[in-house]
């Protein structure tokens, strides 16, 4: 087994993890914003 980290593989792993986190959090954030706006229709 190669003990030296492959920079490309490390970058790819970090990118995939970040993308997964973004895809997971983003819809929840949009839904949260819609929920808050629905509870406060006179927020203008």
URBELVEN-V657146 format. One record per backbone hydrogen bond with DSSP energy under -0.5 kcal/mol. NH is the residue of the N-H (numbers start at 0). CO is the residue of the C=O. Records with the same first field share a line. If there is no record, write none. Layout:
NH=CO + CO
//
This chain:
2=0
6=4
9=5
10=6
11=7
12=8
13=9
14=10
15=11
16=12
17=13
18=14
19=15
20=16
21=17
22=18
23=19
24=20
25=21
26=22
27=23
28=24
29=25
30=26
31=27
32=28
33=29
34=30
35=31
36=32
37=33
38=34
39=35
42=39
//
